[in-house]
Amino acid sequence: MKKIILSALALFVAVGVMAQPQQVSATKIGNRIDINVGNQFFTSYRFQPDEKYPFFYPVNGPISGGSTTSMRNGTYPHHSSLFFGCDRVNGGNYWQEGLNRGQIVSVGARIIEAKGERVVIEDECIWKRPDAPAPIIDRRKITISSPSKNLYFIDFDVEMEMLIDVTILKTNHSLFSARVDPDLTVTQGGTMINSEGKTGEKGTFGVGSAWIDCYGQRKTGVEGIAIMQHPSNRWYPSPWFTRDYGFMSPTPMYWPEDDKATNLKKGETIKLRYRVVVHGGNTTEAGIANLFEQYKNE
């Protein structure tokens, strides 16, 4: 009987029933907001006026304390960790380097809830470029929490409002994206897996999946980062643009219905929700599938 009770207790702990939410806190320092989980620094939401767009960096793991994302390199200088943007919007580029080509500018990031079992940040961003009318304004609600010691969540909810008629030509550079740290990439021995159990770029590219997780072995243990797209999203489940070198993004603009463009009318709004799960362990150990089942009902 004692063994049965102990086994049941171990099971409850494993599935997180007895997990204790961690305290989270946020502090605004200039053009960034730093977030701590307990006494450990987790991430910064950065919105410098000389950047292409706001982004999160680093996005530190709960086991190693090192970032699960990477920040630009010589080959892909437009990959800024964890970010939201788009190319080919009314002739502008709100993704790749060059501010004169287009820029997503924060006009007021603020902390709504600074401390507790979650922090909440709100931001409003104008998509603009020289000598052209701004096509989009987006309003963001970012909620960060830690339901257990080895799980960190970033909930990124965004509403895009079309300020004029908008045409987005077919592009592989669209919306919410992550550039993964080399430790977690397929090319360095890590694993990329989607909600259907398909792996690597070959198995995940162009596949409409609820989520993708990338994990790998680090010096202190296995860590990973997953992106989930909420079922309420337009285009759900959006096909993913993936690369074995460490890129993942649910990218609807690469597969438009007419294979040419996505057309949006002035005044039209699009609401999108994503959850980033930064975790210890592999996909199964972190319970990513179960976490998505919880998320889709929220």
Summary of the structure (lengths in Angstrom):
residues: 298
radius of gyration: 19.1
end to end distance: 37.7
largest distance: 75.9
contacts: 1021
relative contact order: 0.16
helix: 14%
strand: 51%
